[in-house]
Amino acid sequence: MQELEAEISRFRAERGQLGTLRQEREAALRRLQQEMRDFAAQRATEEANWEEQKQKEAKRVQRERRALEAQREAVSTGVWGGGRGVCIPVSD
């Protein structure tokens, strides 16, 4: 009889430990899920910022490209002052 009571006592102790472990695991899982949600939100924000910066940079490059093309065209048509930084009017 004592053996059975000892086994029941061990069983109850193990069940209590398992319950504690299960609670700890569930709490860790909830923390992990929250971290994943936070990470996804941060990633979305950073991707949006990256896209915005990329678009701004593309516009800047396009403006510079147009300016260079205008300068190149001015030089090829002789409007530019031969590298002296002076604009020479073109007469018709």
C-alpha positions in Angstrom: 0.0 0.0 0.0 2.8 2.4 0.8 4.4 1.6 -2.5 1.1 2.7 -4.3 0.9 5.9 -2.2 4.5 6.7 -3.1 3.8 6.1 -6.8 0.7 8.3 -6.6 2.8 11.0 -4.8 5.5 10.8 -7.5 2.8 11.0 -10.2 1.3 14.1 -8.7 4.7 15.7 -8.4 5.6 14.9 -12.0 2.2 16.2 -13.2 2.8 19.5 -11.3 6.2 19.8 -12.9 4.7 19.0 -16.4 2.1 21.7 -15.8 4.7 24.2 -14.9 6.8 23.3 -17.9 3.8 23.6 -20.2 3.0 27.0 -18.8 6.6 28.1 -19.3 6.6 26.7 -22.9 3.3 28.5 -23.7 4.6 31.8 -22.3 7.8 31.4 -24.4 5.7 30.7 -27.4 3.6 33.8 -26.8 6.7 35.9 -26.5 8.1 34.4 -29.7 4.9 35.1 -31.6 4.9 38.7 -30.3 8.6 39.1 -31.4 7.7 37.8 -34.8 4.8 40.3 -35.1 7.1 43.1 -34.0 9.8 42.0 -36.5 7.3 41.8 -39.3 6.0 45.3 -38.5 9.5 46.7 -38.3 10.5 45.0 -41.6 7.4 46.5 -43.3 8.3 50.0 -42.0 11.9 49.7 -43.1 10.9 48.3 -46.5 8.6 51.2 -47.0 11.3 53.7 -46.0 13.7 51.9 -48.4 11.3 52.2 -51.3 10.8 55.8 -50.6 14.5 56.5 -50.5 15.0 54.4 -53.7 12.3 56.5 -55.5 13.9 59.8 -54.3 17.3 58.6 -55.5 15.9 57.6 -58.8 14.3 61.0 -59.3 17.6 62.7 -58.3 19.5 60.5 -60.8 17.0 61.3 -63.5 17.3 65.1 -62.9 21.1 64.8 -63.0 20.9 62.8 -66.2 18.6 65.4 -67.8 21.0 68.2 -66.7 24.0 66.3 -68.1 22.1 65.7 -71.4 21.3 69.4 -71.6 24.9 70.3 -71.0 26.1 67.7 -73.5 23.6 69.1 -76.1 24.7 72.7 -75.4 28.4 71.7 -75.8 27.7 69.9 -79.1 25.7 72.8 -80.5 28.4 75.3 -79.5 26.2 77.1 -77.1 28.5 76.4 -74.2 31.5 78.7 -73.8 34.2 76.2 -74.6 34.8 75.1 -71.0 35.2 78.7 -69.7 31.9 78.5 -67.9 30.5 81.2 -70.2 27.4 80.9 -72.2 27.7 82.2 -75.7 24.5 83.2 -77.4 23.8 81.5 -80.6 22.9 83.8 -83.5 20.6 82.6 -86.2 
